[in-house]
Amino acid sequence: MIRNLARKLSSVNYHDFKSYCHKPDKNSFFVTPTNSIELTKIITKLNNTKSPGYDNIGPRLIKGVCTTILDPLVHIFNLSLLSGCVPHKLKVAKVIPVFKKGDHFPPTNYRP
């Protein structure tokens, strides 16, 4: 089966992606800036039982300091949307595979 797949792939004519992708257009995607009301609603809906992220800050702590960090967060989020740049530390996620059932070897027997 693998040999058949390899033969099929070797006959495919690969092209450089730049030859068929257009230049990016900064104005092709628009997201409405957020505000403190929207962010407060999101923060209050966070589940307290969820584990903290990469920064080890859990939902309970974020809810506790919400009024203090709200304006800086709104500014950071809107600046990110406006510039199209996401701070590197916001791109990091902690995903821990949790075993479901069956054989321990196949990745499909785990959930994130």
VMD Tcl script that builds the backbone (N, CA, C; Angstrom):
set m [mol new atoms 336]
animate dup $m
set s [atomselect $m all]
$s set {name element resname resid chain x y z} {
  {N N MET 1 A 0.818 -1.187 0.000}
  {CA C MET 1 A 0.000 0.000 0.000}
  {C C MET 1 A 0.868 1.260 0.000}
  {N N ILE 2 A 1.927 1.282 0.791}
  {CA C ILE 2 A 2.804 2.443 0.854}
  {C C ILE 2 A 3.514 2.664 -0.480}
  {N N ARG 3 A 3.903 1.593 -1.144}
  {CA C ARG 3 A 4.575 1.716 -2.442}
  {C C ARG 3 A 3.634 2.314 -3.478}
  {N N ASN 4 A 2.361 1.901 -3.453}
  {CA C ASN 4 A 1.389 2.471 -4.386}
  {C C ASN 4 A 1.221 3.969 -4.158}
  {N N LEU 5 A 1.153 4.347 -2.909}
  {CA C LEU 5 A 1.022 5.762 -2.565}
  {C C LEU 5 A 2.265 6.531 -3.009}
  {N N ALA 6 A 3.432 5.966 -2.782}
  {CA C ALA 6 A 4.677 6.621 -3.184}
  {C C ALA 6 A 4.723 6.813 -4.697}
  {N N ARG 7 A 4.271 5.839 -5.459}
  {CA C ARG 7 A 4.259 5.968 -6.924}
  {C C ARG 7 A 3.314 7.083 -7.362}
  {N N LYS 8 A 2.166 7.160 -6.733}
  {CA C LYS 8 A 1.202 8.210 -7.084}
  {C C LYS 8 A 1.764 9.596 -6.763}
  {N N LEU 9 A 2.426 9.715 -5.628}
  {CA C LEU 9 A 2.976 11.008 -5.228}
  {C C LEU 9 A 4.137 11.428 -6.111}
  {N N SER 10 A 4.930 10.479 -6.568}
  {CA C SER 10 A 6.082 10.852 -7.388}
  {C C SER 10 A 5.648 11.377 -8.749}
  {N N SER 11 A 4.428 11.039 -9.201}
  {CA C SER 11 A 3.966 11.524 -10.495}
  {C C SER 11 A 3.307 12.907 -10.400}
  {N N VAL 12 A 3.076 13.391 -9.192}
  {CA C VAL 12 A 2.452 14.702 -9.027}
  {C C VAL 12 A 3.469 15.784 -9.366}
  {N N ASN 13 A 3.025 16.770 -10.112}
  {CA C ASN 13 A 3.896 17.875 -10.494}
  {C C ASN 13 A 3.765 18.978 -9.436}
  {N N TYR 14 A 4.783 19.154 -8.637}
  {CA C TYR 14 A 4.749 20.149 -7.569}
  {C C TYR 14 A 5.187 21.501 -8.108}
  {N N HIS 15 A 4.523 22.544 -7.637}
  {CA C HIS 15 A 4.875 23.908 -8.007}
  {C C HIS 15 A 5.180 24.688 -6.747}
  {N N ASP 16 A 5.927 25.730 -6.918}
  {CA C ASP 16 A 6.204 26.630 -5.813}
  {C C ASP 16 A 4.900 27.346 -5.453}
  {N N PHE 17 A 4.558 27.400 -4.176}
  {CA C PHE 17 A 3.292 28.001 -3.765}
  {C C PHE 17 A 3.184 29.452 -4.200}
  {N N LYS 18 A 4.302 30.152 -4.359}
  {CA C LYS 18 A 4.265 31.562 -4.761}
  {C C LYS 18 A 3.734 31.732 -6.173}
  {N N SER 19 A 3.808 30.681 -6.974}
  {CA C SER 19 A 3.339 30.793 -8.352}
  {C C SER 19 A 1.810 30.825 -8.451}
  {N N TYR 20 A 1.109 30.333 -7.432}
  {CA C TYR 20 A -0.356 30.357 -7.501}
  {C C TYR 20 A -1.015 31.115 -6.354}
  {N N CYS 21 A -0.255 31.564 -5.376}
  {CA C CYS 21 A -0.826 32.371 -4.289}
  {C C CYS 21 A -0.670 33.851 -4.640}
  {N N HIS 22 A -1.719 34.588 -4.383}
  {CA C HIS 22 A -1.669 36.022 -4.624}
  {C C HIS 22 A -0.953 36.722 -3.478}
  {N N LYS 23 A -0.558 37.969 -3.725}
  {CA C LYS 23 A 0.045 38.762 -2.645}
  {C C LYS 23 A -1.013 38.998 -1.575}
  {N N PRO 24 A -0.626 38.944 -0.310}
  {CA C PRO 24 A -1.618 39.174 0.747}
  {C C PRO 24 A -2.158 40.604 0.703}
  {N N ASP 25 A -3.426 40.731 1.008}
  {CA C ASP 25 A -4.078 42.029 1.052}
  {C C ASP 25 A -4.448 42.325 2.500}
  {N N LYS 26 A -3.839 43.363 3.064}
  {CA C LYS 26 A -4.073 43.675 4.480}
  {C C LYS 26 A -5.524 44.043 4.763}
  {N N ASN 27 A -6.248 44.494 3.752}
  {CA C ASN 27 A -7.631 44.926 3.957}
  {C C ASN 27 A -8.647 43.840 3.600}
  {N N SER 28 A -8.219 42.616 3.427}
  {CA C SER 28 A -9.133 41.561 3.005}
  {C C SER 28 A -9.911 40.947 4.170}
  {N N PHE 29 A -9.528 41.238 5.374}
  {CA C PHE 29 A -10.170 40.624 6.536}
  {C C PHE 29 A -10.338 41.692 7.600}
  {N N PHE 30 A -11.546 41.874 8.092}
  {CA C PHE 30 A -11.781 42.897 9.101}
  {C C PHE 30 A -12.479 42.293 10.308}
  {N N VAL 31 A -11.980 42.615 11.474}
  {CA C VAL 31 A -12.588 42.194 12.732}
  {C C VAL 31 A -12.887 43.451 13.521}
  {N N THR 32 A -14.094 43.570 13.992}
  {CA C THR 32 A -14.480 44.736 14.780}
  {C C THR 32 A -13.681 44.765 16.076}
  {N N PRO 33 A -13.113 45.916 16.418}
  {CA C PRO 33 A -12.367 46.006 17.676}
  {C C PRO 33 A -13.257 45.635 18.865}
  {N N THR 34 A -12.620 45.097 19.894}
  {CA C THR 34 A -13.363 44.722 21.096}
  {C C THR 34 A -13.464 45.915 22.032}
  {N N ASN 35 A -14.255 45.767 23.079}
  {CA C ASN 35 A -14.367 46.817 24.094}
  {C C ASN 35 A -14.451 46.160 25.462}
  {N N SER 36 A -14.443 46.977 26.494}
  {CA C SER 36 A -14.409 46.432 27.855}
  {C C SER 36 A -15.679 45.661 28.201}
  {N N ILE 37 A -16.817 46.044 27.631}
  {CA C ILE 37 A -18.064 45.331 27.916}
  {C C ILE 37 A -18.007 43.909 27.355}
  {N N GLU 38 A -17.567 43.792 26.096}
  {CA C GLU 38 A -17.469 42.473 25.464}
  {C C GLU 38 A -16.475 41.585 26.205}
  {N N LEU 39 A -15.321 42.143 26.551}
  {CA C LEU 39 A -14.294 41.363 27.234}
  {C C LEU 39 A -14.746 40.949 28.635}
  {N N THR 40 A -15.462 41.806 29.333}
  {CA C THR 40 A -15.986 41.460 30.654}
  {C C THR 40 A -16.958 40.288 30.557}
  {N N LYS 41 A -17.822 40.300 29.542}
  {CA C LYS 41 A -18.766 39.189 29.348}
  {C C LYS 41 A -18.021 37.875 29.120}
  {N N ILE 42 A -16.961 37.927 28.319}
  {CA C ILE 42 A -16.183 36.721 28.030}
  {C C ILE 42 A -15.496 36.212 29.293}
  {N N ILE 43 A -14.895 37.123 30.045}
  {CA C ILE 43 A -14.167 36.735 31.258}
  {C C ILE 43 A -15.121 36.139 32.288}
  {N N THR 44 A -16.299 36.722 32.459}
  {CA C THR 44 A -17.230 36.196 33.466}
  {C C THR 44 A -17.762 34.815 33.086}
  {N N LYS 45 A -17.726 34.459 31.797}
  {CA C LYS 45 A -18.191 33.143 31.354}
  {C C LYS 45 A -17.099 32.068 31.437}
  {N N LEU 46 A -15.875 32.442 31.812}
  {CA C LEU 46 A -14.801 31.454 31.921}
  {C C LEU 46 A -15.154 30.414 32.983}
  {N N ASN 47 A -14.815 29.172 32.704}
  {CA C ASN 47 A -15.097 28.070 33.621}
  {C C ASN 47 A -13.990 27.989 34.675}
  {N N ASN 48 A -14.347 28.159 35.937}
  {CA C ASN 48 A -13.365 28.154 37.031}
  {C C ASN 48 A -12.630 26.829 37.181}
  {N N THR 49 A -13.227 25.741 36.703}
  {CA C THR 49 A -12.606 24.423 36.891}
  {C C THR 49 A -11.578 24.093 35.812}
  {N N LYS 50 A -11.452 24.934 34.797}
  {CA C LYS 50 A -10.474 24.669 33.743}
  {C C LYS 50 A -9.068 24.951 34.255}
  {N N SER 51 A -8.108 24.227 33.713}
  {CA C SER 51 A -6.727 24.385 34.153}
  {C C SER 51 A -6.116 25.659 33.569}
  {N N PRO 52 A -5.062 26.164 34.200}
  {CA C PRO 52 A -4.398 27.361 33.677}
  {C C PRO 52 A -3.695 27.068 32.372}
  {N N GLY 53 A -3.375 28.116 31.657}
  {CA C GLY 53 A -2.674 27.979 30.387}
  {C C GLY 53 A -1.175 27.934 30.570}
  {N N TYR 54 A -0.471 28.241 29.503}
  {CA C TYR 54 A 0.990 28.222 29.477}
  {C C TYR 54 A 1.578 29.140 30.550}
  {N N ASP 55 A 0.875 30.224 30.848}
  {CA C ASP 55 A 1.365 31.211 31.814}
  {C C ASP 55 A 1.033 30.856 33.264}
  {N N ASN 56 A 0.350 29.726 33.480}
  {CA C ASN 56 A -0.081 29.272 34.807}
  {C C ASN 56 A -1.053 30.238 35.494}
  {N N ILE 57 A -1.782 30.997 34.702}
  {CA C ILE 57 A -2.812 31.889 35.233}
  {C C ILE 57 A -4.158 31.250 34.934}
  {N N GLY 58 A -4.884 30.888 35.968}
  {CA C GLY 58 A -6.162 30.216 35.808}
  {C C GLY 58 A -7.331 31.173 35.693}
  {N N PRO 59 A -8.484 30.659 35.293}
  {CA C PRO 59 A -9.674 31.488 35.125}
  {C C PRO 59 A -10.115 32.202 36.405}
  {N N ARG 60 A -9.956 31.550 37.531}
  {CA C ARG 60 A -10.366 32.165 38.798}
  {C C ARG 60 A -9.557 33.435 39.087}
  {N N LEU 61 A -8.258 33.392 38.809}
  {CA C LEU 61 A -7.412 34.565 39.025}
  {C C LEU 61 A -7.765 35.677 38.045}
  {N N ILE 62 A -8.002 35.311 36.783}
  {CA C ILE 62 A -8.358 36.315 35.781}
  {C C ILE 62 A -9.656 37.015 36.177}
  {N N LYS 63 A -10.626 36.245 36.664}
  {CA C LYS 63 A -11.877 36.845 37.117}
  {C C LYS 63 A -11.653 37.764 38.311}
  {N N GLY 64 A -10.738 37.369 39.184}
  {CA C GLY 64 A -10.475 38.160 40.390}
  {C C GLY 64 A -9.820 39.508 40.118}
  {N N VAL 65 A -9.030 39.570 39.070}
  {CA C VAL 65 A -8.321 40.820 38.753}
  {C C VAL 65 A -8.870 41.476 37.487}
  {N N CYS 66 A -10.036 41.061 37.078}
  {CA C CYS 66 A -10.628 41.520 35.826}
  {C C CYS 66 A -10.676 43.043 35.710}
  {N N THR 67 A -11.156 43.712 36.734}
  {CA C THR 67 A -11.290 45.173 36.643}
  {C C THR 67 A -9.930 45.864 36.526}
  {N N THR 68 A -8.896 45.255 37.075}
  {CA C THR 68 A -7.556 45.850 37.030}
  {C C THR 68 A -6.893 45.669 35.667}
  {N N ILE 69 A -7.087 44.504 35.052}
  {CA C ILE 69 A -6.376 44.213 33.802}
  {C C ILE 69 A -7.228 44.457 32.555}
  {N N LEU 70 A -8.471 44.859 32.728}
  {CA C LEU 70 A -9.391 44.975 31.606}
  {C C LEU 70 A -8.917 45.955 30.537}
  {N N ASP 71 A -8.605 47.184 30.914}
  {CA C ASP 71 A -8.196 48.183 29.921}
  {C C ASP 71 A -6.906 47.801 29.186}
  {N N PRO 72 A -5.861 47.326 29.884}
  {CA C PRO 72 A -4.675 46.889 29.141}
  {C C PRO 72 A -4.957 45.724 28.195}
  {N N LEU 73 A -5.811 44.778 28.596}
  {CA C LEU 73 A -6.144 43.651 27.720}
  {C C LEU 73 A -6.887 44.115 26.474}
  {N N VAL 74 A -7.846 45.011 26.646}
  {CA C VAL 74 A -8.592 45.539 25.499}
  {C C VAL 74 A -7.617 46.217 24.533}
  {N N HIS 75 A -6.699 46.991 25.078}
  {CA C HIS 75 A -5.704 47.686 24.244}
  {C C HIS 75 A -4.822 46.688 23.487}
  {N N ILE 76 A -4.333 45.658 24.174}
  {CA C ILE 76 A -3.467 44.649 23.538}
  {C C ILE 76 A -4.228 43.903 22.443}
  {N N PHE 77 A -5.462 43.480 22.732}
  {CA C PHE 77 A -6.245 42.742 21.738}
  {C C PHE 77 A -6.530 43.600 20.508}
  {N N ASN 78 A -6.941 44.846 20.726}
  {CA C ASN 78 A -7.245 45.726 19.593}
  {C C ASN 78 A -6.001 46.073 18.790}
  {N N LEU 79 A -4.891 46.275 19.466}
  {CA C LEU 79 A -3.631 46.549 18.768}
  {C C LEU 79 A -3.212 45.350 17.925}
  {N N SER 80 A -3.422 44.163 18.457}
  {CA C SER 80 A -3.106 42.950 17.724}
  {C C SER 80 A -3.977 42.819 16.475}
  {N N LEU 81 A -5.275 43.098 16.619}
  {CA C LEU 81 A -6.184 43.032 15.470}
  {C C LEU 81 A -5.841 44.086 14.428}
  {N N LEU 82 A -5.499 45.277 14.880}
  {CA C LEU 82 A -5.181 46.381 13.967}
  {C C LEU 82 A -3.888 46.145 13.207}
  {N N SER 83 A -2.875 45.649 13.901}
  {CA C SER 83 A -1.559 45.466 13.276}
  {C C SER 83 A -1.419 44.121 12.572}
  {N N GLY 84 A -2.257 43.163 12.935}
  {CA C GLY 84 A -2.134 41.823 12.359}
  {C C GLY 84 A -1.030 41.008 13.006}
  {N N CYS 85 A -0.489 41.502 14.107}
  {CA C CYS 85 A 0.582 40.805 14.825}
  {C C CYS 85 A 0.042 40.277 16.155}
  {N N VAL 86 A 0.355 39.024 16.425}
  {CA C VAL 86 A -0.050 38.411 17.689}
  {C C VAL 86 A 1.216 38.177 18.507}
  {N N PRO 87 A 1.246 38.663 19.758}
  {CA C PRO 87 A 2.432 38.422 20.585}
  {C C PRO 87 A 2.765 36.936 20.656}
  {N N HIS 88 A 4.037 36.626 20.572}
  {CA C HIS 88 A 4.495 35.235 20.528}
  {C C HIS 88 A 3.955 34.418 21.701}
  {N N LYS 89 A 3.923 35.003 22.879}
  {CA C LYS 89 A 3.482 34.249 24.061}
  {C C LYS 89 A 1.992 33.923 24.020}
  {N N LEU 90 A 1.212 34.628 23.186}
  {CA C LEU 90 A -0.206 34.302 23.050}
  {C C LEU 90 A -0.430 33.195 22.032}
  {N N LYS 91 A 0.620 32.784 21.332}
  {CA C LYS 91 A 0.517 31.710 20.342}
  {C C LYS 91 A 0.856 30.351 20.947}
  {N N VAL 92 A 1.251 30.328 22.192}
  {CA C VAL 92 A 1.677 29.094 22.837}
  {C C VAL 92 A 0.490 28.457 23.548}
  {N N ALA 93 A 0.338 27.166 23.381}
  {CA C ALA 93 A -0.732 26.435 24.057}
  {C C ALA 93 A -0.143 25.223 24.761}
  {N N LYS 94 A -0.744 24.870 25.867}
  {CA C LYS 94 A -0.330 23.677 26.596}
  {C C LYS 94 A -1.386 22.605 26.335}
  {N N VAL 95 A -1.038 21.617 25.523}
  {CA C VAL 95 A -1.968 20.541 25.182}
  {C C VAL 95 A -1.420 19.250 25.773}
  {N N ILE 96 A -2.194 18.664 26.650}
  {CA C ILE 96 A -1.778 17.433 27.313}
  {C C ILE 96 A -2.693 16.310 26.856}
  {N N PRO 97 A -2.139 15.299 26.166}
  {CA C PRO 97 A -2.994 14.198 25.720}
  {C C PRO 97 A -3.473 13.362 26.904}
  {N N VAL 98 A -4.778 13.111 26.949}
  {CA C VAL 98 A -5.383 12.322 28.013}
  {C C VAL 98 A -5.864 11.006 27.408}
  {N N PHE 99 A -5.424 9.917 27.983}
  {CA C PHE 99 A -5.775 8.588 27.477}
  {C C PHE 99 A -7.261 8.347 27.627}
  {N N LYS 100 A -7.903 7.836 26.550}
  {CA C LYS 100 A -9.329 7.498 26.591}
  {C C LYS 100 A -9.512 6.027 26.918}
  {N N LYS 101 A -9.150 5.151 25.960}
  {CA C LYS 101 A -9.302 3.710 26.177}
  {C C LYS 101 A -8.558 2.967 25.083}
  {N N GLY 102 A -8.414 1.664 25.271}
  {CA C GLY 102 A -7.784 0.828 24.260}
  {C C GLY 102 A -6.278 0.757 24.410}
  {N N ASP 103 A -5.615 0.518 23.283}
  {CA C ASP 103 A -4.161 0.408 23.253}
  {C C ASP 103 A -3.529 1.778 23.501}
  {N N HIS 104 A -2.435 1.807 24.219}
  {CA C HIS 104 A -1.777 3.074 24.539}
  {C C HIS 104 A -0.960 3.636 23.380}
  {N N PHE 105 A -0.743 2.873 22.319}
  {CA C PHE 105 A 0.122 3.324 21.235}
  {C C PHE 105 A -0.556 4.274 20.233}
  {N N PRO 106 A -1.755 3.990 19.732}
  {CA C PRO 106 A -2.340 4.862 18.708}
  {C C PRO 106 A -2.710 6.247 19.275}
  {N N PRO 107 A -2.318 7.307 18.594}
  {CA C PRO 107 A -2.682 8.664 19.042}
  {C C PRO 107 A -4.190 8.905 19.079}
  {N N THR 108 A -4.950 8.146 18.301}
  {CA C THR 108 A -6.399 8.341 18.279}
  {C C THR 108 A -7.056 7.905 19.590}
  {N N ASN 109 A -6.339 7.191 20.442}
  {CA C ASN 109 A -6.889 6.778 21.740}
  {C C ASN 109 A -6.656 7.820 22.821}
  {N N TYR 110 A -6.252 9.015 22.405}
  {CA C TYR 110 A -6.033 10.121 23.340}
  {C C TYR 110 A -6.884 11.310 22.919}
  {N N ARG 111 A -7.231 12.132 23.871}
  {CA C ARG 111 A -7.907 13.385 23.567}
  {C C ARG 111 A -7.045 14.522 24.119}
  {N N PRO 112 A -7.136 15.690 23.514}
  {CA C PRO 112 A -6.312 16.798 24.014}
  {C C PRO 112 A -6.822 17.329 25.339}
}
mol reanalyze $m
mol bondsrecalc $m
mol representation Tube
mol addrep $m
